[in-house]
Amino acid sequence: MCAYKLICYDFLGPVMSEVVIIEEIPCENGDGVIAKVTINRPDKLNSLNQDVVNALKEMCSWAEQNDSVRCVVICGASPNPPLEGKRSKPHAFVAGADITEFVGKGSDEIRELFTDNAIEAIWNLSKPTIAMVDGFALGGGCEVACSCDIRIASSRAIFGTPEIKLGLIPGYGGTQRLVKLVGYGRAMEMMMTGNNVSAEEAYRCGIANHLCEPEDLEAKTMEIAQTIASKSMHTLRVAKTTIRAALDHGITEGVAIEAEAFANLFDTEDKEIGVQAFLNRTNPEWKHR
């Protein structure tokens, strides 16, 4: 396994930091890697400060441009061992934004920070993304999870949008993406009450795709990531773009977009490779890895 730490990657070389850790996990088929991205502020419950946001944006640029990256998994760092006589911090995916950075800020400054943000960068990745959620996923953390394509949650995961308690609303797309996942009524209740949602309820209402015990969380997540990573990268990009069209268009236009994308895939080498592998009962060796 290859691992390194990244906060900024600007074509002049990496600037190292501790706030985001990227591990390159080899794909089981021997081609490419899964990028495991760990938000690493465990003493602050992995909350999003400007350093983390900048690092995540740069990670997205790196992942998009790196042809070896076939899937991105995002998680939060586990708690550090407690000091003697102290209680351990709880587990957190991301417990929200770092509220200390909101003090004294006005609309112009916040508008600039939130318009070009890391959550949109994650959402706009052409590669598959998975949120591996263990512990708190609140506020901005819930929005990070919702910006990923798939969410795998442990039984101690807790989702929530508590911004209303600060006199705010979600600002990283939560009012839009959460509605698509859970429906209007459920999203309204979550955002207007600020109440948290347990892992079991998150699974029932569609926030989490899978629910498992904490000790099984990484194995389950990587199982799904490895399965996705074994597919044609070109076809995955087309599938992601086409599925996303359902969020932006009505069904008539969406079906037309799908039909065009489906037809265009018949002009790709990977279609022929996949069909022949199926007929010959062999594993496909994709051209567009």
N, C-alpha and C positions, 0 to 999 in steps of 0.2 A: 504494500500500500504506500502511495506517495502522498505526503501531506506538506502543506505550506500555509502561511498566514498572509492575509491580504487586507489592506484597507483601500489602496488606490492602485490602479493599473492604467497608466496613461500613455502608453507607447514609448515612454522614455525609460521604463523599467518599474518594477514594483516598489512600493513604499510599504514597509511591513508594519503591522499592528497586531494587537491581541483581540480586537473586537469581533472579527469574523475569521473563522478558520475554514479552509477548504481542504477536504481530503479527496484525492482521486482514487476511486475504488474500481479496479479492473472489471470489465464486463466478463461474464462467464463464458461468452462465446469467443473471447480472446481479442475482441476488436473494440477499442474505445473504452471510455470510463464513465462511471456515474460520479457526479460531483456532489459530495455530501458537504453542505454548507451549514456551519454551526455558528449561531449568534452567541457570542461569548462574553456576557456580562452577568455571570451567575449571582454575584453579590447584589446586583440591582435587578434581579429576576429577568435578566436579558432584555430590559426595556430599551426602547429605540431612542437613542440620542443622535445628534447630528453625525457623529463619527460612524455609528452603525449604519445610518441611512446612506451616507456617502460610500461606505464599504460595500453595501448591498448593491448600489447602483453600479459600482465598478465591477463587482462580481458578475452582474448581468451582462455587462459589455464583454467581459472575459469569456463567459460561457457561450454567448452568442457567436463570438468570433472563433472559438476553439472547436475545430472540427472533431476532435476526439471526444468531446462531451456529448453524451447521448441522452442523459436525463439529469435533472437537478433535484436533490432532496434537501429541504431546509428544515432545521431543527434548532432547539435551544440547548445551551450547555447545561449539564447536570450541576446541582449545587456543590460547592466546595465543602470539604470536611469542616465541621464547625470548630471554632476555638474551644479550648477546654472550658467546660462549664456553660457553654452557650448552646442554644438550640439551632439545629440545622435549618437553613433556608428551604422553603418549599420548592418543588420542581416547577419549572416554567418553560413554556415554549417562548413566548414573549408576553410579558405582563402589561404591555401597553407602551405608550410614549413616555419619555422622561419628562414629567410634568414640570420639573425645575426649569426646563428650557422655555416654558410658556410664559413665565413671569415677565411682565413689562412689555411683551410683544404686542404690536398693533397689527391691523389687518394687512397692510402693505407688505410687511416683512413675512408674515405667516403665509400670505397668498403666494409669494415667490417660492417659499420652501415647499409648500404642499402641491403646487402645480407641477413641478418637475421633481417627482419623488420616487423612492425606491420601490414602493408597492406597485406603481404603474410600470416600472421597469421589469419587475417580476411578471406581472400580468402580460406584458408585451413580448416576453421571450417566445421564440418560435419553437423551442424545445420543451418536452414534457417536464412538468414540475410537480413535486409531491411535498406536502407539508407533513412532517412527522411530529405530532403534537403530544407532548407529555407535560401535564400540569397546566398552568394558567396560559390561556390565549385570550387576553382581554384587550379591548380597545384596538390600538394599532396592531396588537398581536393577532387578534381575530381577523383583522383586515389582511395581514400578511398571509394567514392561512387561507382566507377566501380568495386571495389573488392567485393561489396555486391551483393547478388542474384537479388534484386529488388530495384528500386529507385522510390520513391514518391517525387515529387517536388511541391513547392508552385509557384505561378505565379511570385514571385520576385526572384526565384532562378536564378543564373547565373553560367554557367559552362565554364571552360576554361583550357587551358594548356599553360600558358604564359612563360614557362621555356626558350624558345628560346630567349626571351628578355634579359635573364641573361647569354646568351652564353651556355645554358644547354639544355638538353632534359628531358622528364619525367624519373624518376628513380625508381618509385614504380610500374612498370608494365604497365604504361599508354600507351606506344607504342604498347603493345600487346592487352590489354583488350579493349581499345577504338576502335581499328580496328574491333574487333569481334562485337561490338555494333553498330557502325555507318558505317562500310565499309572503304575501303582503301582510297578513294578520300577524303571523309569528314574528316577522321582522319588526313590525310596529311595536309589538309588545316588548321585545328585547330592547329596542332603542329608546322607547319612551319610559320604561320602568328602570332601565339600567341593571336589571336582575341578571344573574349568571345562569348558565345552562350547563347541566351536568353532562358528562361524557355519554351516558345512556340516552339522554334526551337529544343530544346533538346527533347521535347516530339515528335515532328514530325520525328526527325531522329533516335529515338530509345534509347537515353540515359535515358530518364525518362519513366517509365511504366505508370504513372498517373500524371496528372496535376490538381491542385486545388487551391483555394484561401487560403491565409495564415491561416485564422481562421478555416479552415476545414482540415488543413494538418494533425494534430495529430489524429483526429477522423478517417480520411481515412486510415492512416497508421496502426492504431491499429485495424481497421476493418479487414484489410488484414492479419495482424499478428495473430489476434484471429482465423480467418478462417484456416490459416496454422497450428496454434497450436492445433487445434481440431483433426488433423490427426494422424495416427500412426507414431511415431518417427522413427521406423525401416524403414517403407516404405518411409518416407521423406528422410532418409539418402541414401537409395538405388536410389531413384529418382534423388537426387542431384548428386550422383556419376555417374549415367548413362547419365544424361544430360551433365555433364561436359566432358564426353568422346567424345562428338561431337566436342569439342574444340581441342582435342588432337589427334583424329584419323579421317581417311577418313570414308565415309558413310558405306562402306562394313563392315569394322571392327566395326564401331559403332553400326550398326544394330545387329551384332553378340553379342556384349556386352549386348545390350538391351535384346535380346532374352534369354540369359543365366540368366540375372537378373530377368526378368519376370518369367521364369520357376521356379527359386529358391524361389520366393515369394509364390508359391503354397505349399511349405513345412512349412510355418509359421502359427502360430495361428491367427495372425491378418488378414490373407486372409480369413480364415473361419469365423472369427468374422464379418468382413466387408460384406461378401456375405450373411451370415444369417441375419444380420441387414437390408440389402437391401431387402431381400425377406420378412422379417417380418415387414417392414416399421417402424423400431425402430432406435434409435441412437446407433452406435457401441460403445462399451466399450473396447477400445484397450488393449491388453495385454502388448504391448511394448509402453508404454507412455514415 
